[in-house]
Structures are given as structure tokens and as C-alpha cells.
């Protein structure tokens, strides 16, 4: 419990700093990067790609499901008061029916329905991002799931279908993620950046599936 308390305290301080910046008259971009492992090079590259946006970024490495829920709660409060929100998730994405979930490190699934209590729905991040004044995007760098999948659960190979109230989701398969980040870096470096154009460029260059296609 000490680790979780320390994580929550650090997370609260980091999110509070983002929220304070979002209160100014300067347009703010808030980005949260979530990885299922530590020293994730793709997340580091995506963070570098956003430097031209002058975004406030927060990197969360190898968080468990409770920590992700704590992050989500605080990020939701920040998104309401910012202009554009971006979430990058580099982790396995698992499906139960038509619902997608972010798999956390060491996730074990005695049954498919365990996803409901042991992981965090991808839609929750897309809903939080959509609260930003000008919306935003959720970008997935999919990783292979190294656990055992029970009957009824499968690894996702595409983003969920678009739903009202959710931000667009860009899904990059493991082998396409590096190329997708390269394309995003070029788009983010343009004099004028429009998220719709970024999503289109990533989709067209990498044959990616997006929820708003």
C-alpha cells in the first residue's frame, strides 16, 4: 500500500501542475503517456515528437490497474480545463466482446470477465480526452500480450468503432508503431498542427485503423 500511496501523491502533484498551467490564457495541450513497461523507447520517441507542440506531458510507466484508475480520475479533471488532450498508450489491448481494455503488467485472467475488474476500459480514456475544449486523440502503440488469454478474450487488432462522446482512437499494430510515430513527429513539427490532419497522415502512411475512419 505504501507504493500505491507514493504513486498517488506523486501523480496528484504532477496533475496539479498541469491543471495550474491549463488555467492560463495561453492555449494548453496536455499529454499523458502510459506504458506497460519501463524505459519504453516508443513512448520516449512520441514524447520527443510532441516537443514542438509545447505540450505539458506526464509519463506513467508500468502502472497497475488501481494506479491507472487514479490517473484517469485526475486526468479527467484536467482535461475539462485544457484545450487539447492527448493520451498515448503503449500496451497490449484486449477485447471482451466489443469492449477494449488496457492490459497492465503481469495481468492474469482466470476468466475473460476478469477484464472488467482487473483492467481499465480504453473507452474511459477516450471519454476523458473528449472533455477537452477542442477535444483530442487517444493513440495506441499495441504490444503483444504475454499472458494466457482465456476463452472469450482476444487481443485487439484495431480500434473500437466510433461512439458518441468518445475522442478518436488511433490504433497502431506493434510492427507499425515506429512508423506511425515518425509520421506524427513530422505532422507535429508543422507550423500549424491540426489533429485531424495528424490522424489522417498516420492512417494513410501506416495503414492504421482509427475509430473515426
C-alpha positions in Angstrom: 0.0 0.0 0.0 3.0 2.4 0.6 3.9 2.1 -3.1 0.4 3.0 -4.2 0.2 5.9 -1.7 3.5 7.3 -3.0 2.4 6.9 -6.6 -0.9 8.7 -5.9 0.9 11.5 -4.1 3.4 12.0 -7.0 0.6 11.7 -9.6 -1.5 14.2 -7.8 1.3 16.7 -7.7 2.1 16.2 -11.4 -1.5 16.5 -12.5 -2.0 19.6 -10.3 0.9 21.3 -12.1 -0.7 20.5 -15.4 -4.0 21.9 -14.2 -2.4 25.1 -13.0 -0.9 25.6 -16.4 -4.2 24.9 -18.1 -5.8 27.8 -16.2 -3.8 30.5 -18.0 -5.0 32.3 -21.1 -2.3 30.5 -23.3 -3.8 27.6 -25.1 -2.7 24.4 -23.4 -2.0 20.9 -24.6 -1.9 18.2 -22.0 -0.5 14.8 -22.9 -0.3 11.7 -20.8 1.9 8.8 -21.9 1.1 5.3 -20.4 3.3 2.3 -20.9 3.1 -1.3 -19.6 6.8 -1.4 -19.1 9.7 0.8 -18.0 12.2 2.6 -20.3 9.7 2.3 -23.2 11.6 3.7 -26.2 8.4 4.3 -28.3 6.9 6.4 -25.6 10.1 8.4 -25.3 10.1 9.0 -29.0 6.4 10.0 -29.0 7.2 12.4 -26.2 10.1 13.9 -28.2 7.7 14.2 -31.2 5.4 16.4 -29.2 8.1 18.9 -28.2 7.1 21.3 -31.0 3.6 21.5 -29.5 4.9 22.8 -26.2 2.7 20.2 -24.5 2.6 19.5 -20.8 3.5 15.8 -20.6 3.3 13.2 -17.9 4.8 9.7 -18.4 3.4 6.8 -16.4 5.4 3.5 -16.5 4.3 0.0 -15.6 1.2 1.2 -13.6 -1.2 -1.4 -12.3 -5.0 -1.1 -12.7 -5.5 0.8 -9.5 -2.9 3.3 -10.4 -4.4 3.7 -13.9 -7.8 4.4 -12.4 -6.2 7.0 -10.1 -4.6 8.6 -13.1 -7.8 8.6 -15.1 -9.7 10.3 -12.4 -7.2 13.1 -12.1 -6.6 13.4 -15.8 -10.4 13.8 -16.4 -10.4 16.8 -14.1 -7.5 18.4 -16.0 -9.0 17.7 -19.5 -12.0 19.7 -18.7 -9.8 22.8 -18.2 -7.5 22.4 -21.1 -7.7 23.0 -24.9 -6.4 19.8 -26.4 -5.8 16.4 -24.6 -3.6 13.6 -26.0 -3.2 10.1 -24.5 -0.6 7.8 -25.8 -0.8 4.2 -24.5 1.9 1.6 -25.3 0.5 -1.6 -24.0 -1.5 -4.7 -25.0 -5.2 -4.0 -25.8 -7.5 -6.9 -25.1 -11.1 -7.4 -26.2 -14.1 -8.8 -24.3 -16.9 -8.8 -26.9 -16.8 -5.3 -28.4 -15.2 -3.7 -25.3 -11.5 -2.9 -25.3 -9.3 -2.9 -22.2 -5.7 -1.8 -21.4 -3.7 -4.7 -20.1 -1.4 -3.8 -17.2 1.9 -5.5 -16.4 1.6 -9.1 -15.1 -2.1 -9.2 -15.8 -3.6 -12.7 -15.1 -7.1 -13.6 -16.3 -8.7 -16.7 -14.7 -11.7 -15.9 -17.0 -12.5 -13.4 -19.7 -14.8 -11.5 -17.4 -11.8 -10.7 -15.2 -11.0 -7.9 -17.6 -13.9 -6.0 -16.1 -12.2 -5.8 -12.7 -8.5 -6.2 -13.4 -8.0 -3.7 -16.2 -9.2 -0.3 -17.4 -11.5 0.3 -20.4 -9.9 2.0 -23.3 -13.2 4.0 -23.7 -12.6 5.7 -20.4 -9.5 7.4 -21.7 -11.3 8.4 -24.9 -14.2 9.8 -22.9 -11.8 11.9 -20.7 -9.9 13.2 -23.8 -13.1 14.3 -25.4 -13.8 16.6 -22.4 -11.0 19.0 -23.6 -12.2 22.2 -25.1 -11.1 21.2 -28.6 -11.1 17.5 -28.0 -8.1 15.4 -28.7 -7.0 11.9 -29.6 -6.0 8.5 -28.0 -3.1 6.9 -29.7 -2.3 3.2 -29.1 1.1 1.5 -29.7 -0.1 -2.0 -29.4 2.1 -4.6 -27.7 1.7 -8.4 -27.7 0.1 -9.8 -24.6 2.4 -12.2 -22.9 -0.1 -13.8 -20.6 -2.6 -16.6 -21.3 -5.9 -15.5 -22.8 -9.0 -17.3 -21.5 -11.8 -18.3 -23.8 -13.8 -15.2 -24.7 -10.9 -12.7 -24.6 -8.8 -11.9 -27.6 -6.0 -9.4 -28.4 -7.3 -6.3 -30.3 -6.1 -5.8 -33.9 -7.9 -2.5 -34.4 -9.5 0.4 -32.6 -13.1 0.0 -31.3 -15.8 1.5 -33.5 -16.5 5.2 -33.0 -19.0 6.1 -30.3 -20.7 9.4 -29.3 -18.8 11.2 -26.6 -15.5 9.5 -27.3 -12.4 11.0 -28.8 -10.9 9.4 -31.9 -8.7 6.4 -31.3 -5.7 5.6 -33.5 -4.6 2.0 -33.3 -1.0 1.2 -34.3 -0.1 -2.5 -34.5 3.2 -3.4 -32.9 5.0 -3.6 -36.2 3.6 -0.3 -37.4 4.1 1.8 -34.3 7.6 3.1 -35.1 6.5 4.3 -38.5 3.4 5.9 -37.0 5.4 7.8 -34.5 7.7 9.1 -37.3 4.7 10.3 -39.2 3.3 12.0 -36.1 6.6 13.8 -35.5 6.6 15.3 -39.0 3.0 16.5 -38.5 3.6 17.9 -35.0 6.6 19.9 -36.4 4.4 21.7 -39.0 3.8 25.5 -38.5 0.1 24.8 -38.0 -1.0 21.5 -36.4 -4.5 20.1 -36.8 -5.2 16.8 -35.0 -7.5 15.6 -37.8 -4.6 16.0 -40.3 -2.2 14.2 -38.0 -4.7 11.2 -37.7 -5.2 11.1 -41.4 -1.5 11.2 -42.2 -0.8 8.4 -39.7 -3.6 6.3 -41.1 -2.6 6.8 -44.8 1.1 6.2 -44.2 0.9 3.2 -41.9 -2.4 1.6 -42.9 -3.7 2.1 -39.4 -7.2 1.7 -38.2 -8.8 4.7 -36.5 -12.1 4.8 -34.8 -13.2 7.8 -36.8 -12.4 6.3 -40.2 
